[in-house]
Structure formats: C-alpha cells, structure tokens
C-alpha cells in the first residue's frame, strides 16, 4: 500500500472568471463618460483618439471593453446608436440606465437601487454573482459605480419600457385606454376672474356666460348647464 503524503497541500481552487466588465482605471472611465457629450462623435474610439482627449496611460485602453459591454461601442470600437443618444447632454443618462440594468441584471434583481448600496453590500453581491480575485472584485465594483454615476434609472427612463404606448389626452376622465393601461388623468382648471366695478348684475351675468361660451363651449340653456 502506498503511504499518503500528509504534508502534501491540496491544489488551490482557481478563482472563477469575472462575469462583469471592468477597467483597471475607473477614474478614466468617469472622465471619458463625462467627455463623450462634450466632443464630436468619432468614427472610431481607439488609443489615438484617447490620447487626443488626454488619456495617455496605456491602461486607459481598458475602458473600451466596458463601453462595448454596455453597448456604447460595437465590436469594432465604433460608436453605436446608443452612443449617439448618450451624447445628448440633457437626457443621455436616461438611455444608458437600461443598458446597465441589462448587463448587471443580477444586481438589480437583488436590490432596487444597487448603485446606492454600501461598499460592503456591493462586495457581497459581486462575490455571489461574479468572480475573480479580491482586487478584480474591487475593480468590478468601481467600474459599476462609475457607470451608474452617468446614468439614470426608473420607469421614466427613455428605454426602460419602449413598448409602452403614449397616453392619450382625448379620453374622458376615468375612461380606460384600449390596451387596459388605466384611466387617463383628470385635469382641473382654476380660473381667477377680476371683474370691473360699478357694473349691473345683468352685465356680470353676461360676462360669466361669455367665459363659459368661449372657454368651455357652454351656452345658456345647454345640457351641460343643467
């Protein structure tokens, strides 16, 4: 019988591969996302372009794999349609939000607002749903936070519910839409009328009737006045 070597160490379990994109320069990712709406749309985002925008560290190039993961660039490093939407300073963040939800779906299934969670909570989530060593987990967390800082989330996002129909303003209050979405909002109008002094009661009544006729389409003796 062959004796077992009690001193032999068990082989180390290799770390699983990270499941989420990350850059080794999260600060550069923040800077680039801030610059995109301020610069012309390039034909391709490569190292030469990054240098012209002030990114001189060779590690800055790792931000591009993150941009590809969230759909801002295609596989050829060319700006996508989402990139064009993201360039809109006033609303670009709303377009990026749904893509972040897609890439980091497990995070948004575990928390309504994972981008607001503490570092400890995020570390726990990334340890459960991703892989890599401790330093790689940290980079994934910082990459996620950098992306979220330049995105907005919620039902009002531009791409959050692209199939949702527009609400019609022609339905009567309480009437349901044909798709069963629900009642249209009721609109209340408050008028403040300043009447001139020294008028007779009949003159005041005529003024009120004119207001009803021209603004509300009501006429004296009509059904709506009943």
N, C-alpha and C positions, 0 to 999 in steps of 0.2 A: 504494500500500500504506500502510495506517495504521500509524504508528510506535507501538510499545508504550511505555507509560509505565513506565520502570524504577523510578520512585520510588513507584509505587502499591503500597500494602500489601495483602496478601491478606486477605480478610474473616476475622475471628476466628471460630473454630469455637465455636458456642454450647455451653455446658455442658449436659449431659443432665440431665433432671429426677431428683430423688432418688427412689429406689424404696422407701425405708423411712421410717416415720413419725418425726417429730422434734418436739421442743418447743424454743422459744428459752429456756426456763427449766428445765433438767434438775433443778436443785435443788428447784424447786417440785414437780416430778413425784415426786421421792423423798419429799418431805413429804406429798403427797397420798396416795400409796400407803401410807404409814405411818398416816395418819389414818383411812382407809376402815374398817378393822376396829374402830376405836375410836368411830365415830359411827353414829347410826341410819341405816338405809337411806333415802335421799331418793327422792322421786318423780321428780326431775329434777336433773341436775347442770348448773347454769348459773352465770353470773357472780355473781348474788346469793348463791347458796349458797357459792361460792368465797370471796366477801368475808366471809361469816359465819364461815368456817373460817380466816380470817386471810390470805387471798390477795388483796392489794389492788392488785397491779400488773396493768395491763391485759394484759401479755404472759403472765400466768399462764394466760390462757384457752387458750393453745396446747397445754396439757397434755391438753385434752379430745380433740383429734384423735388423740392417742396412745392414750388409753383406748378410743376407738372402734375403732382399728386392731387392738387385741389382744382386742376383744370384751367389754370390761367395760361399755361403753355401747353402746346402739343408735344408729341414725342420728338419733333424736330426743333424744339425750343422756339417755335414761332408763336406769337400771341394768338390766343383763341378769341372766340366771340365773348366769352366771359371776361377776358382781359379788357376788351373794349368797353363793356358795361362797368367794370371796376374803375375805369378811368374817369367816370363821371363823379366829380368831386362831391356833389350834393347827395348822391344816392348809391354810389358804388359799393359801399359796405353792405347794403341790403342784398346785393347779388352774390357776394362772397359767402354770406352766412349759410345759405342752404347747402353749398358745396362742402363747407366744413362739417356740417351735420352729416353729410353723406360719408365723408372719409372717416369721421370719428363717431360713427353711429353707436357703438357700444357705450361711449361716454355719455351721449345724450339719452340713451336708454336707462342708464344708471342714475342720471341726475338731470333735472330740468334745466339747470344752468351750470354745467361743469366748469365753465370759464370763470365762475365766481367762487368755486370751491377753494379750500385752503391747499397749500402745497402738500400737506400730509394726506389729505383726501385724494388729491390728484395722483400722488405717488402710489397709493393703494390701488386706484383704478387702473393705472398704467401697468402696474405689476400683475394685475389679474388679466388684463386684456391684451397686453403686448409682450415684448420680450427684450432681451439684451441685458448687458451688464448694468451696474448702478449708474455709471456715467452716461450710458446711452439712454437709459430711462430718463435721466435728468434732461438730456438734450431733447428728447421727445416732448417732455412736459413744457420746456421753454419754447419750443417751436409751436406747440399748440397754443400757448398763451399769446405768442407774438401774432399768430394768425387771427385769433379771436379779438385782439385789440383793434384790428382793422376791419371788423365785420360786425353786422348787427343780426339779431335773431328774433324769431317770433312770428306770429300769424300775419303780421303786416309786411313781412319781407317780400321783395319783388318776386322771388322764385319759390317761396315757401309752398304755395298752392296754385300752380299755374293753371290748373283745370277749373278753378273757381270762377263761376260766371259773375259778370258785373251786376250789381244791384240796380234794379230799375227804379226810377223815381216816379213812374207813371201809375203805380199801383195804389189803390186806396188804402188808408191806414188799416192795419190788421189783416189785409189780404195776403195770402201766401203766393210765393213765386211758383211757377210751373214745375220747377225742379224740387220743390219742397224745402228750400233752404230756410224759409221762415218769413215772418211778416216784414214788410218794409217799414222804415222808421216813420213815426208821426212827427210832422213839422208844426210847431206852434209859432204864430206871428203875433207880436205885441206892438200895437200902434199907440203912439203918444201924440195926441192932437191938441194943438193950441188954437182955440177959436177966438176970433176977434170979439172985442167988447161992443156993447151998445147995439146988438142985433136982436131982432124979434125971434120968438120961438119958432115961427114958421121958417125963417131964414136958417136957423140952426138945423132944423129937420131936413131942409133941402141939402145942406152941406153933408149931413150924415148919409143921405140917400145917394149923393154923388160919389162919396167914398165907396159905398157898397157896390155901386154900379161899375165904377172904373177899376177898382182893385179886386173885388171878389166876384164880379159878374152877377151881382144880385140886383133885382128890380123890385119895386114896390108891388106887393100882391103876388109875388112868385112863390113857388112851393118852398124854396129854400128859406123864405122869411116866415114860414108858417110856424 
